[in-house]
Amino acid sequence: MRVGFDTNILIYVEGFNDAPRVVRSREIREALGEDRVILPSQVLGELFNALTRKLGVPRQRARDICLEWRGTTGFRLVDTRCWDGAFELSTQHGLQFWDALILATAAEAGCAMLLSEDMQHGFVHRGVTVVNPFAEPPHPLLADALRHAD
């Protein structure tokens, strides 16, 4: 099962912000492994901006973090279908455009889930379920993915 990560999950994996979320995000990342994690290209741009603008990480270090993520996950570029899907999601469901682009890109990449604490937990688009990995009880899809981690 492919799982997309939103920017906030990467920030936690990198050790920033809320300590319990850092631990949980790292556990999920480790359990899923490299082959099942998908990163929409939009997420890496947002990660770079968050690291440098909000968290004060030097640009060179932020670049290295982003390149490491790109090299150790399934990286998915945004294409025309992603843009079209994002326009539709934003128009029909009221999602903020950049979030819609991440979700549409995850759908194009064949993800079953998109982990995000910022989007509507349980929302489904083209077979991708938005899952807040910090929700209790854990969403059944996430619990199943972690049970079947290789």
Secondary structure, DSSP 4 states (H G I P E B T S, - for coil): --EEE-HHHHHHHTT-S-HHHHHHHHHHHHHHHHHHEEEEHHHHHHHHHIIIIIS---HHHHHHHHHHHHHHSEEE---HHHHHHHHHHHHHH---HHHHHHHHHHHHTT-SEEE-SSS-TT-EETTEEEE-TT-SSPPHHHHHHHHT--
